[in-house]
Amino acid sequence: MKLDLITNKAPIVNGVNKNDEFYTPSYAITPLLKYLKPNSKIFCPFDTEESNYVKVLSDNGFIVKHSHIFEGEDFFDINKESLSDIDYIISNPPYSMKGKVFEHLFTLGIPFAMLVGVVGLFESKARFEMFKNNSFEIMFLSKRVSYFKDYTEQKTSLNPPFSSIYLCSHILPDKLIFEEIDKSK
């Protein structure tokens, strides 16, 4: 909870908390690929065309639709009917809104995978109750994910003091999965 409070204190500029805009390296996306049905349609709701989620998933034969608040599309305005052709929702959600994001994802009822920091994830009473009352799986990664802030350089700008996991719903075959990541790729 303390990390939530620190992160949420960042100034909001154009509707965005600057602490929410950290991007995912490709090596942190590849472990998901083997759990997705080939040629599936995937929605990446917190991603621009530059996103590694959009690139890696597209490069591996998936049909990818993306949106971002920068493009005037608010994830919380999206309803299940507008995603009727989507098989999965996959992304790295805004940290400061993770509880609200998971609530909306469970309401939508579409299989999802969200890369999130594990620290404090289950510590709020509301999130604890939400996860207790919904079906989900967790993918633990062998190393910490080093996020970046600039797609052109993709130079690490955050080596977080916490591990990241994929919190999924109706994607993984077991409640807990352990995957190796190769940071050299």
C-alpha positions as CSV (number, residue, x, y, z in Angstrom):
1,M,0.0,0.0,0.0
2,K,2.9,2.4,0.8
3,L,4.2,2.1,-2.8
4,D,0.7,2.8,-4.1
5,L,0.6,6.1,-2.1
6,I,4.1,7.1,-3.4
7,T,3.2,6.3,-7.0
8,N,-0.2,8.0,-6.9
9,K,1.3,11.3,-5.7
10,A,2.8,12.1,-9.1
11,P,1.2,15.1,-10.9
12,I,-1.5,14.2,-13.5
13,V,-0.7,15.7,-16.9
14,N,-3.2,15.3,-19.7
15,G,-5.0,12.7,-17.6
16,V,-1.9,10.6,-17.1
17,N,0.2,9.9,-14.0
18,K,3.8,10.1,-15.2
19,N,4.7,7.2,-12.9
20,D,2.3,5.0,-14.9
21,E,4.3,5.4,-18.2
22,F,6.9,2.7,-18.0
23,Y,7.2,0.4,-20.9
24,T,7.8,-3.4,-21.1
25,P,10.8,-5.0,-22.8
26,S,10.2,-7.8,-25.3
27,Y,11.8,-10.4,-23.1
28,A,9.0,-10.0,-20.6
29,I,6.3,-10.6,-23.2
30,T,7.6,-13.8,-24.8
31,P,6.9,-16.2,-21.9
32,L,3.1,-15.6,-22.5
33,L,3.2,-16.6,-26.2
34,K,3.0,-20.4,-25.6
35,Y,-0.2,-20.0,-23.6
36,L,-2.1,-18.2,-26.3
37,K,-4.1,-19.8,-29.0
38,P,-2.5,-19.2,-32.5
39,N,-4.0,-16.4,-34.6
40,S,-6.0,-15.1,-31.6
41,K,-7.3,-11.5,-31.5
42,I,-5.7,-9.5,-28.7
43,F,-6.6,-6.1,-27.3
44,C,-3.8,-4.1,-25.7
45,P,-5.6,-1.3,-23.9
46,F,-2.7,0.7,-22.6
47,D,-0.5,0.6,-25.6
48,T,0.5,2.7,-28.6
49,E,1.7,1.4,-32.0
50,E,5.2,1.6,-30.6
51,S,4.5,-0.8,-27.7
52,N,6.5,-4.0,-27.5
53,Y,3.2,-5.8,-26.7
54,V,1.8,-4.7,-30.1
55,K,5.0,-5.6,-31.9
56,V,5.8,-8.9,-30.3
57,L,2.2,-10.2,-30.5
58,S,1.8,-9.1,-34.1
59,D,5.2,-10.6,-35.1
60,N,4.0,-13.9,-33.6
61,G,0.9,-14.1,-35.8
62,F,-1.7,-12.6,-33.5
63,I,-4.2,-10.0,-34.6
64,V,-3.6,-7.0,-32.3
65,K,-5.9,-4.0,-31.6
66,H,-4.4,-1.3,-29.3
67,S,-5.5,1.9,-27.6
68,H,-4.1,4.4,-25.2
69,I,-5.3,7.3,-23.2
70,F,-2.9,9.5,-25.2
71,E,-5.0,8.6,-28.3
72,G,-8.2,9.7,-26.5
73,E,-9.4,6.1,-25.7
74,D,-10.2,5.4,-22.1
75,F,-10.1,1.8,-21.1
76,F,-12.8,2.3,-18.5
77,D,-15.3,3.4,-21.2
78,I,-14.9,0.1,-23.1
79,N,-17.7,-2.4,-22.7
80,K,-17.8,-6.2,-23.5
81,E,-19.9,-5.7,-26.6
82,S,-17.2,-3.5,-28.2
83,L,-14.7,-6.4,-27.6
84,S,-16.9,-9.2,-28.8
85,D,-14.3,-10.4,-31.3
86,I,-11.4,-10.2,-28.8
87,D,-9.9,-13.4,-27.4
88,Y,-7.5,-11.9,-24.9
89,I,-6.7,-8.6,-23.2
90,I,-2.9,-8.2,-22.6
91,S,-0.8,-5.3,-21.4
92,N,1.1,-3.6,-18.6
93,P,-1.6,-1.5,-16.9
94,P,-1.1,1.9,-15.3
95,Y,0.3,1.2,-11.8
96,S,-1.7,3.8,-10.0
97,M,-5.0,2.3,-11.4
98,K,-4.3,-1.4,-11.1
99,G,-7.2,-2.1,-8.7
100,K,-9.6,-0.3,-10.9
101,V,-8.1,-2.0,-14.0
102,F,-8.6,-5.5,-12.5
103,E,-12.2,-4.7,-11.5
104,H,-13.0,-3.7,-15.0
105,L,-11.2,-6.7,-16.5
106,F,-13.2,-9.2,-14.3
107,T,-16.4,-7.4,-15.2
108,L,-15.6,-7.7,-18.9
109,G,-15.1,-11.4,-18.5
110,I,-12.5,-11.8,-21.3
111,P,-9.4,-13.8,-20.6
112,F,-6.5,-11.4,-19.7
113,A,-2.9,-11.2,-18.7
114,M,-1.6,-8.1,-17.0
115,L,2.1,-7.5,-16.0
116,V,2.1,-5.9,-12.6
117,G,4.4,-5.5,-9.6
118,V,3.6,-8.1,-7.0
119,V,4.4,-5.8,-4.0
120,G,1.2,-4.7,-2.3
121,L,-1.0,-6.3,-5.0
122,F,-3.1,-8.2,-2.4
123,E,-2.7,-5.8,0.5
124,S,-5.7,-3.5,0.1
125,K,-9.0,-5.0,1.5
126,A,-10.9,-4.2,-1.8
127,R,-8.3,-5.9,-4.0
128,F,-8.0,-8.9,-1.6
129,E,-11.8,-9.4,-1.8
130,M,-11.9,-8.9,-5.6
131,F,-9.2,-11.5,-6.1
132,K,-10.7,-13.9,-3.6
133,N,-14.0,-13.7,-5.5
134,N,-12.6,-14.1,-9.0
135,S,-10.8,-16.8,-10.9
136,F,-7.1,-16.0,-11.7
137,E,-3.7,-17.4,-12.3
138,I,-0.2,-16.1,-11.7
139,M,2.9,-16.4,-13.9
140,F,6.1,-15.8,-11.9
141,L,9.1,-14.7,-13.9
142,S,12.7,-15.8,-13.1
143,K,14.1,-12.3,-13.0
144,R,12.9,-8.8,-12.3
145,V,11.7,-6.9,-15.3
146,S,13.7,-3.7,-16.2
147,Y,11.2,-1.2,-17.6
148,F,12.1,1.8,-19.8
149,K,10.6,5.2,-20.6
150,D,11.7,5.8,-24.2
151,Y,10.8,3.4,-27.1
152,T,13.6,4.8,-29.4
153,E,16.4,3.9,-27.0
154,Q,14.7,1.2,-24.8
155,K,17.4,1.9,-22.3
156,T,16.5,0.7,-18.8
157,S,15.2,3.6,-16.7
158,L,13.8,1.6,-13.8
159,N,15.3,-1.5,-12.1
160,P,12.5,-1.9,-9.6
161,P,13.0,-3.2,-6.1
162,F,10.1,-5.5,-6.7
163,S,9.3,-8.5,-8.9
164,S,6.7,-8.4,-11.6
165,I,4.2,-11.1,-12.3
166,Y,1.5,-11.7,-14.9
167,L,-1.8,-11.8,-13.2
168,C,-4.0,-13.7,-15.7
169,S,-7.6,-15.0,-15.9
170,H,-8.5,-18.0,-18.0
171,I,-5.1,-18.1,-19.9
172,L,-2.7,-20.3,-17.9
173,P,-3.3,-24.0,-17.3
174,D,-2.5,-23.9,-13.6
175,K,-2.9,-21.4,-10.8
176,L,0.8,-20.9,-10.6
177,I,3.3,-21.0,-13.5
178,F,7.0,-20.3,-13.3
179,E,8.8,-19.0,-16.5
180,E,12.4,-18.2,-17.3
181,I,13.1,-14.9,-19.0
182,D,16.2,-14.1,-21.0
183,K,17.2,-10.5,-20.6
184,S,19.8,-10.7,-23.3
185,K,17.2,-10.9,-26.0
